Each structure stands twice: as structure tokens, then as C-alpha cells.
């Protein structure tokens, strides 16, 4: 089976993490390519070491095993996705619906990247055989995004943009569920979008509109001027 020619770190949307050693990045990149091309079960740590051009001692100094390595790949993607989403918002927040539409667009664009979908397919196809892989993916990916978004919703509530009786975690869950619309399903199934270039933006706008109508609160001038970001 031929391996993908596009490397994870070659995509401009994914930049090398500050503070990560070059060897660790090389191992992560090589392993991701192998997992996408051959699946999780078929890849050995020996194969990863050869592809990354490192010794087995170096490989195991960074990662205890394949599941830890795969989880680290997902965590790296998730960390960079959060940074990308946070960078999309100005210091002083726009209206709740506008902010949600931008967050949703960025999240969907990232989720629909070919390499992200490929890693997702690895988990779906092999999660039953390797439950620790599925659990690690769930905690490092979806759960991390959910917690981050719930925290962001809580800050919107503190700023008076979200109804005081709303549960930030529930609002986050419903927003993410709305984003996984037909656009997401078509991409997961490998089908072309109905409207190239417009599906993601429209799906994000519709999800943002629904959440803002359900949970948005009238914003006072003072609250509207409050900084969007706050320490967790």
C-alpha cells in the first residue's frame, strides 16, 4: 500500500510546536504517515524508528509505545487547533453569533483537513481492536475540545453574552453537534461538497445562529466592551 505523499507538518495550517525537539517532531510525523497509510495494528515501533531515522532507544525515550505515540499526535493537533481558534478572536469580542460562526468555521476547516480525517478513520476502523487507542483519542481530541469550548462559553456567560441559566457544557456540546452536519458527514464519507467553498462557512453560520438564538443574552455596552479572553 502506498503512503501519503503529503506530510503532516507540510500543511501551512499546522506549525511546529514551540519547545518540541526536532527528533520528537520527526518521530511524530513519520508515525502519523505510517498510521494513515497502513493502519494502527500493522505499524510496529521498529517501522516508526526506521521511518523517523532514529534508534529504538531514542524512540522509546520519547514514547512508551504505539498508543502513547498516537495519542501524542492527536494531542499535538488538538493543541494547535485550540491556538488557531483562540487566535481567530479579537481581544474585544464581537457579538456571540459572530464569534461562534468564526470559531465554528475554523474548527470545521481543521476537522476536514485530509490528514485529520485520515487519523480519525484509523481510530474508527481499529478502535474496537485497540480500546486504549480509542480512549486515548477521545480524551486527547473530542474531550479536550469540548472542555476548551465549555470554558469559552463560561467566559461568555460571565461577560453577559450567554443566558445566566444556561449550562456552558451543554451549550458547547450542542454547538459541536450542530457543526457535525451534512457537510461533515459528506467529508467523512469521502463525498464532494454540494457547494465547494461555501459549505463550511454556511454550516458554521447556521450552528452559530441557532445557539445564539437559544442561549444568547442581551448585552450591555459595558459587557460588550469586556475582553473576550480570560484566565481559566
Secondary structure, DSSP 8 states (H G I E B T S, - for coil): ----SS-GGGSTTS---TT--HHHHHHHHHHHHHHHHH-STT--HHHHHHHHT--HHHHHHH-SSHHHHHHHHHHHHHHHHHHHHHHTS-SB---HHHHHHHHHHHHHHHHTSHHHHHHHHHHHHHTTT-HHHHHHHHHHTHHHHHHHHHHHHHHHHHTTSB-TTS-HHHHHHHHHHHHSSHHHHHHHTT---SSTTTHHHHHHHHHHHHHHHHHB----HHHHTSBS----
